[in-house]
Amino acid sequence: MPTNSPLSAHLSPTGNLQIILAPLRGFTDAVYRTVYARHFAGVDMAVAPFVVAAGGRASLKAIADLRPEPNPLMPVIPQILGNDAPRFLDLAQRLADLGYASVNWNLGCPFPMVTRKRRGSGLLPYPAHIAAFLDAVSPRLPLNLSIKSRLGYANSEELFALLPIFDRHALEALVIHPRTGIQLYDGKVDLERFAVCLAASRHPVIYNGDITTCTEFLHRSNRFPTVSQWMVGRGVLVDPLLPARIKGLPLPENPADALSRFYEELTEAYARRLSGPGHLLDRMKGFWRYASRGFEDGETVWRRIRRTPDLTRYRRLTGVIFADFPLKAPPSQSV
Ligand SMILES: Cc1cc2nc3c(=O)[nH]c(=O)nc-3n(C[C@H](O)[C@H](O)[C@H](O)COP(=O)(O)O)c2cc1C
């Protein structure tokens, strides 16, 4: 069953290297994961965008997206955002009831609406709270636990101070995105500090951040040879063939045709899911903000997509783009 396998259970056919699709709220939902898996190889599993452990309509919708039925192809690990142990455990039980065997705790979200409430990366400066949370959750959790963290909220030493706390618990994995919360998604990833945390943690560490080409992947995998699991987010939105390139899997003879078919099916799948053409157009434009960067003249592609007023013209325009605008040549086809 694709939805209930633990994070560590999916060894790729190319050896130990595993590629995990990063959670990207507003992008990597069940529709995207399923259409993606129908078209492209290379992703071993996905961590789903977070569900807030506080109830409410948004949580119900996010839980519905995690049901097995809309997730038939790509193995999924659900993710919870929250800092309250009883609520976390309630939600974890609902996820266990859906058939999941693992859950990921979000200690990385950088957005002020979240961090102000001491959630996501906003909890990282509070080791006592994290220790009490894990002491309460670990012995009662019906699922395996992994954590996705940044280096800290404002200070990149915070995660380092948390590692001994994490080491007291049986974590399945620790995903590290080596930025601070206040950096949001800007500035450089801190590979020095990642190396320090990698050496200090007793748990399997998954690297995440700014892998957008095979060259970047190779640079990081040479530097961190003990890391076998790599989480990739925006790089997949820009170049859906990136996981296959990284693993040296066969690539489509005509990538533009393959991408064109993928976006066509994605549009049709969201048309069935979203209510109204406006929502659908907005959703697809969101994808094209990233996808446009995969073209040589990405700025023109993005400008034309952004200005498209309706779906009929959107569909016509994407046909023109795949026929007339060359894709960027990847710096290296595979590693
Ligand atoms: C639009 C967007 C939505 C995101 N949503 C989530 C989320 O729900 N949970 C999470 O842990 N991280 C989330 N992230 C962070 C990504 O999972 C990832 O850590 C970050 O983008 C760095 O990896 P990348 O450079 O490969 O994209 C989000 C990032 C973006 C840009």
The ligand as a Gaussian input file, in Angstrom:
#p B3LYP/6-31G(d) Opt

LIG

0 1
 C        5.439000      27.471000      -1.363000
 C        6.130000      26.681000      -0.292000
 C        5.368000      25.910000       0.589000
 C        6.010000      25.142000       1.591000
 N        5.237000      24.369000       2.437000
 C        5.869000      23.609000       3.400000
 C        5.131000      22.736000       4.275000
 O        3.901000      22.605000       4.206000
 N        5.839000      22.033000       5.198000
 C        7.219000      22.116000       5.294000
 O        7.816000      21.453000       6.133000
 N        7.923000      22.908000       4.463000
 C        7.288000      23.644000       3.525000
 N        8.031000      24.404000       2.673000
 C        9.521000      24.298000       2.716000
 C       10.005000      23.207000       1.730000
 O        9.519000      21.932000       2.114000
 C       11.538000      23.145000       1.690000
 O       12.016000      22.933000       2.996000
 C       12.150000      24.423000       1.130000
 O       11.460000      24.858000      -0.031000
 C       13.628000      24.196000       0.777000
 O       13.775000      23.132000      -0.135000
 P       13.936000      23.379000      -1.734000
 O       15.013000      24.422000      -1.901000
 O       14.294000      22.051000      -2.303000
 O       12.602000      23.904000      -2.219000
 C        7.419000      25.185000       1.700000
 C        8.173000      25.962000       0.818000
 C        7.552000      26.703000      -0.169000
 C        8.397000      27.525000      -1.108000

